[in-house]
Amino acid sequence: VDVAQPPSEAVNNSAAAASAAAGPFGIPMRICSASIAGQLWPRAIVRTIPAELPMDLSPGPPISNDNDGIDAGHAGVDPVVVASYTALVKRLEFIDALRGYAVLGVILVHTVGESAAFGARGVQLFFAVSAFTLMHSWRRRDDGASAFFLRRLFRIVPMFWLSIPATLALMGWQGMGLGQVLTSAAFLQAATPQGIMSPIVAGGWSIDVEMAFYCLFPLLAKSIRSLWGSLAFLGIAFTISDQWHHRGFRLVAELYSSLPLSDVATFVGLSLPAQLPAFAAGFVAFHAISMMERAPRLVLEIMLVVAIFAIGYFAENDVHNVFAFSLCFGAAIATMGAGAGRCLVNRLVILIGRCSFSIYLLHFAMIGFAYRAASLFEDPTLRVAALFILTTALTTAISILTFKFIERPMISLGNRIVKDLSGYRQMNPAEAGS
């Protein structure tokens, strides 16, 4: 199933889709998950997370929006459509895998420290994957900006709001006031340097940037309809980012003259204008896939290897170069979307990716608990390794529950509300438009 294929075409190509449903990229699932890491996680645990499209890709027509976990035996659903849907889910498992690697990078930098600073670039990988999946969902659903905003509201707000009191309960208020709580809940933490430097939810700045990008997304999605358009957007994003780092820095330094210049630089670097190239790379990846799918498999694999080596080079030599990392991440998304990198997709990293939003929000509060056990190791290297592994395991275990009982129900509720409003408008077009 083509990653950008409309639902009607997916149904028409159902025979091919049904055969592809055997596993991601059309190969048996047992081969894709044969890596050592994939076999460490019991299949029974993986099954607790329903086989659904990634968090930004819950299914559009012709499959009902109020049930992301449709299986082949679901009453009233055409098995041919379900086969196409299942094949699409399998094909897009690489997205969850990339989310898994992204959140593992973030945990790594927060547990290991400056020596693993490259892990912070997992945030830019999140941004690029987000733009890619939002474009796919936008094209697949084609139900307008209001439906998009409602779905995003129910996708992000419930878990983020829950993470605020959870973090305060686990880590203490530490001088936080009610104003900071309200600012964080309103997704305005990243609006000021003070908010960036004293967050409630560690990494919450990136959620604020994501929400700000959502405000721009419908206009961008309607305007950027080709690979050339997305490349132009990438160039514009680079220019905006470059000018913001120079002129924006001077402007912010004048407005907040009492702050250290290091805090000003941090604020400028973590704001939407500076991060825009990562989102633009996701647009390029989305529009490039249809062209890349025509390339020989060997060429795709070589391109992916080059992108991975480039990521390693910049991680070692220029870790703060957001634009360079964005280009590499865009190339990785496009090549994996076209069928490369099957060995990078396994059941464990998919599971982590599906729960990555909760993991991202909660992992920092879990580090303290993991440290108590990790401190039993006298060797510093073993202690740091244990801290990373225990933090990941503990946070993932909790996040499986929050995904199942908070995130998924809220996603489904948002889908039902959009569906009900859509039906109301169709029955009452005059009143709905008034």
Buried (B, 14 or more C-beta within 10 A) or exposed (E): BEBBBBBEEBBBBBEBBBEBBBBBBBBEBEBBBEBEEBEEBEEEBBEEBBBBBBBBBBBBBBBBBBBBBBEEEBEEBBEBBBBBBBBBBBBBBBBBBBBBBBBBBBBBBBBBEEEBBBBBBBBBBBBBBBBBBBBBBBBBBEBEBEBBBBBBBBBBBBBBEBBBEBBBEEBEEEEBEEEBBEBBBEBBBBBBBBBBBEBBBBBBBBBBBBBBBBEEBBEBBEEBEEBEBBBBBBEEBBEBBBEBBEEBBEEBBEEBEEBEEEBBBBBBBBBBBBBBBBBBBBBBBBBBBBEBBEBEEEEBBBBBEBBBEBBEEBBEEEBEBBBBBBBBBBBBBBBBBBBBBBEBBBBBBBBBBBBBBBBBBBBBBBBEBBBEBBEEBEEEEEBBBBBBBBBBEBBBEBBBEBBBEBBBEBBBEBBBBBBEBBEEBEEEEEEEEE
